Amino acid sequence: MKRLIYFALSILLIMIFPACGKKTQAPVEQETVSVVTEGIEAAPHWTNEEGIICVLFAYGFNTPEFYAEATEKLGSIYGVDSEGGLLYFLQYPDDLKSRINNLYSMLDGKKIRGLIVLGAPEGTHYVLARFQDAYEGGRPFPVFSLFPQDNVLGQESTCDFVLEYETSVEEESVSEEITQEIDENAESVVIKAVAAMADLKGPLANDSNLHQYVQNMVGETLVQRYTDRETGIQSSNHFVMERK
């Protein structure tokens, strides 16, 4: 009788433990493989072999806090030029010795894939025009100007597009440079602008698709064409968005 009981218990244990093992091992192994694969696919390796994207942090974007946080996030995604990555960061006025004209000499000789100017100071369009002159009047690389304080017409003529906040009549009448207040979406717009430029192979066409391109880049916040208050004429590459 004892032998019969031991035999029955042995069969029961053999049936139970393999079944438990299958239930605990298979899901863990499958989940781990899935997570690792997704991580690799979602993280392309960006290098500066095809050139660098320069991001200039000026008025409203050059505070130590914003600069540190934005460059850390962008650098973790795209890498920095000094380490073989895609991005080259400049902070105005410190890195340019308080002279925007020095931007030309700092970029001259580098293989530039694109330039994003944040809060462009007065006179920036003159520097951008020098790059155009060196390329017989055409833009040698894409230039995005976000929330500039430079001359509007000068910015429009030297950039792929200009994007700024909607302004009141009183704000437009102020000609001097002021401390620009950026909104809660500013960092997100900057990151999206870098992502958009990273996919470009050259300057954008100034055509009917440009408005939608900028809207897609910004996301949910409505983007509209800038309209001159005096003439009622809409700009082809100058856009405004609501401040939040």
C-alpha positions in Angstrom: 0.0 0.0 0.0 2.8 2.4 0.9 4.5 1.8 -2.4 1.3 2.6 -4.2 0.9 5.8 -2.3 4.5 6.9 -3.0 4.1 6.1 -6.7 0.9 8.1 -6.9 2.5 11.1 -5.2 5.5 11.0 -7.5 3.3 11.1 -10.6 1.4 14.0 -9.1 4.5 16.0 -8.4 5.9 15.5 -11.9 2.6 16.8 -13.4 2.5 19.9 -11.1 6.0 21.3 -11.3 6.6 21.3 -15.1 3.2 23.1 -15.5 4.2 25.8 -13.0 7.6 26.3 -14.7 6.0 26.9 -18.1 3.6 29.6 -16.7 6.4 31.6 -15.0 9.2 31.4 -17.5 7.7 32.0 -21.0 6.0 35.4 -20.4 9.2 36.9 -18.8 11.4 35.8 -21.7 9.0 37.2 -24.3 8.5 40.5 -22.5 12.3 41.1 -22.2 13.0 40.4 -25.9 10.2 42.8 -26.9 11.4 45.7 -24.7 15.1 45.4 -25.9 14.0 45.3 -29.5 11.8 48.4 -29.2 14.6 50.3 -27.5 17.0 49.7 -30.3 14.6 50.6 -33.1 13.6 53.8 -31.3 17.1 55.1 -30.9 18.9 55.8 -34.3 22.5 56.7 -34.0 23.1 60.3 -35.1 26.5 61.4 -36.2 28.1 64.6 -37.7 29.4 62.8 -40.8 26.9 64.7 -43.0 27.3 67.9 -41.1 26.2 69.5 -37.9 23.0 71.3 -36.9 23.9 74.5 -35.0 21.4 75.7 -32.3 21.9 79.3 -31.2 20.3 80.2 -27.9 19.7 83.9 -27.7 17.0 86.2 -26.2 14.6 84.4 -24.0 16.3 81.1 -24.5 19.8 81.8 -23.0 19.0 81.6 -19.3 21.2 79.1 -17.5 18.2 77.0 -16.5 16.6 76.8 -20.0 19.9 76.3 -21.8 21.1 73.5 -19.5 17.8 71.6 -19.6 17.3 71.9 -23.4 20.9 71.0 -24.3 20.9 68.0 -22.0 17.7 66.7 -23.6 18.7 67.4 -27.1 22.2 66.1 -26.6 20.9 62.8 -25.1 18.9 62.2 -28.3 21.2 63.5 -31.1 24.6 63.8 -29.5 26.9 66.8 -29.5 29.5 67.7 -32.1 32.5 67.5 -29.8 31.6 63.8 -29.2 30.8 63.0 -32.9 27.1 63.8 -32.5 24.8 65.9 -34.6 24.3 69.1 -32.6 26.5 72.2 -32.0 25.2 74.5 -29.3 26.0 78.2 -29.0 24.8 80.5 -26.2 24.5 84.3 -26.9 26.1 86.5 -25.8 28.7 84.5 -24.0 29.9 82.2 -26.8 29.9 85.0 -29.3 31.6 87.5 -27.1 28.5 89.7 -27.2 28.7 90.2 -31.0 26.3 88.4 -33.2 28.6 89.1 -36.2 31.0 86.5 -34.7 28.5 83.8 -35.6 29.8 83.8 -39.2 33.4 83.2 -38.2 32.4 80.5 -35.7 30.5 78.5 -38.4 32.7 79.3 -41.3 34.7 76.3 -42.3 32.4 73.9 -40.5 30.2 71.5 -42.4 26.8 72.9 -41.6 23.7 70.8 -42.1 21.3 73.4 -40.6 20.9 76.4 -38.3 18.2 77.0 -35.7 18.2 80.5 -34.1 16.2 81.0 -30.9 15.4 84.6 -30.0 17.6 86.1 -32.8 19.2 89.4 -31.6 19.3 92.5 -33.8 21.6 92.2 -36.8 21.3 88.4 -37.1 19.9 88.7 -40.6 23.1 90.4 -41.8 25.1 87.4 -40.7 22.7 85.1 -42.4 23.0 87.2 -45.6 26.8 86.7 -45.6 26.2 82.9 -45.8 23.9 83.5 -48.8 26.4 85.8 -50.5 29.0 83.0 -50.1 26.6 80.7 -52.0 25.7 83.1 -54.7 22.5 84.3 -53.1 20.9 81.0 -52.2 20.6 79.5 -48.7 23.4 76.9 -48.3 21.5 75.1 -45.6 18.1 75.3 -43.8 17.6 78.1 -41.3 14.7 78.1 -38.8 14.2 81.3 -36.8 12.1 80.9 -33.7 10.8 83.9 -31.8 13.3 86.5 -33.1 13.9 90.0 -32.0 15.7 90.9 -35.2 14.3 92.9 -38.1 11.3 91.0 -39.4 11.8 91.6 -43.2 15.5 90.7 -42.8 14.6 87.5 -41.1 12.1 86.5 -43.7 14.6 87.1 -46.5 17.3 85.0 -44.9 15.5 82.1 -43.2 13.4 79.2 -44.4 10.7 80.4 -42.1 10.2 82.6 -39.1 7.9 81.6 -36.2 7.0 83.9 -33.3 4.2 84.6 -30.8 1.1 86.6 -31.8 1.7 90.2 -30.6 -0.5 93.1 -29.8 -0.3 96.5 -31.5 1.6 97.9 -28.5 4.2 95.1 -28.6 4.8 95.6 -32.3 5.4 99.3 -31.7 8.4 98.5 -29.4 11.5 98.6 -31.6 14.2 98.0 -29.1 15.3 94.5 -27.9 13.5 93.5 -24.7 13.6 90.5 -22.4 11.5 88.0 -24.1 9.2 85.8 -22.1 8.7 82.3 -23.5 5.8 80.1 -22.7 5.4 76.6 -21.4 5.5 75.1 -25.0 8.9 76.8 -25.9 11.1 73.8 -25.1 8.8 71.4 -26.9 8.8 73.6 -30.0 12.6 73.7 -29.9 12.9 69.9 -29.7 10.4 69.5 -32.5 12.3 72.0 -34.7 15.5 70.0 -34.2 13.7 66.8 -35.1 12.3 68.3 -38.2 15.6 69.7 -39.4 17.4 66.5 -38.7 15.3 64.9 -41.5 16.0 67.6 -44.1 18.6 67.3 -46.9 18.5 71.0 -47.8 16.5 74.2 -47.5 12.7 74.1 -47.5 10.8 75.4 -50.6 8.9 78.6 -50.0 5.6 77.3 -51.4 2.0 76.6 -50.3 3.1 73.5 -48.3 5.3 75.5 -45.9 2.4 76.6 -43.6 1.4 73.0 -43.1 5.0 72.0 -42.5 5.4 74.5 -39.7 2.0 73.5 -38.2 2.9 69.8 -38.2 6.2 70.7 -36.5 4.6 72.7 -33.8 1.8 70.3 -33.1 -1.5 71.1 -31.5 -1.1 74.9 -31.0 -2.6 76.7 -34.0 -0.1 78.3 -36.4 -1.3 81.1 -38.7 0.4 83.2 -41.4 1.7 86.6 -40.2 -0.4 89.4 -41.5 0.9 93.0 -41.7 -1.4 95.2 -39.7 -1.0 98.2 -42.0 -1.2 96.5 -45.5 -3.1 93.4 -44.7 -0.6 91.4 -46.7 0.2 87.9 -45.5 3.8 86.7 -45.4 4.7 83.5 -47.3 7.2 82.3 -44.7 6.5 84.2 -41.5 4.1 82.5 -39.0 2.6 83.3 -35.6 1.4 81.0 -32.8 -0.6 81.7 -29.6 1.3 82.2 -26.4 0.2 79.9 -23.6 
